[in-house]
Amino acid sequence: MKSKAHQNAPAKSIETEVKIELADLPKVRDRLVRLGFRIQTPRAFEDNWIFDYPDRSLASRRQLLRVRSFGDRAWITLKTPSRHSTRYKIRQELETELGDAQVVRQLMENLGFETSFRYQKYRTVLEPEKPSGKKLTVTLDETPIGNFLEIEGSARDILALSAKLGYKPADFIQDSYWQLFQKRRPRSSGTSMIFRE
């Protein structure tokens, strides 16, 4: 989820998260507010570039290298292969904030990396008004292939919050947006999941 990317997060962490597809995003947002969540980052446009070597060796090792811009800030992230879980996506994340995302993208290309996938979304970040020690972050993502809720925190907290929202583990999605794009548009030869003007 990387919602921690929108704050001063530790450079190295293990993230546990799930996605849930939403039929009614405003209804879920209102329900979260009633459950004591507040909007930590208002709805903002986010642009993401996934980089890889020409031989796609990072993808073959199930690693993800991403440059993300969100509002007027940007981050570079490396994610390691997901650990085995039937419910959650669990993986190590190395991340740091950048200056100019466009300069970093040019730097990556000059180093021999290529953009393997680009995706966009509008993201709203929410957090509990009264945090309980452990970090729990929720994001509402509006994408070209649908709207999604992402919950990041401990497995116990994810399960508890999703139940309060009316969802079951059967609703959990572990796929990345790239994987979802491939499943939703299997005939597409494009490498971009972006909004069309």
PyMOL commands that set and color helices and strands:
alter all, ss='L'
color gray80, all
select helices_A, chain A and resi 3-6+25-34+57-60+101-110+155-164+169-171+177-184
alter helices_A, ss='H'
color red, helices_A
select strands_A, chain A and resi 12-22+37-52+64-70+73-79+89-98+114-128+137-143+146-152+192-193
alter strands_A, ss='S'
color yellow, strands_A
deselect
rebuild
show_as cartoon
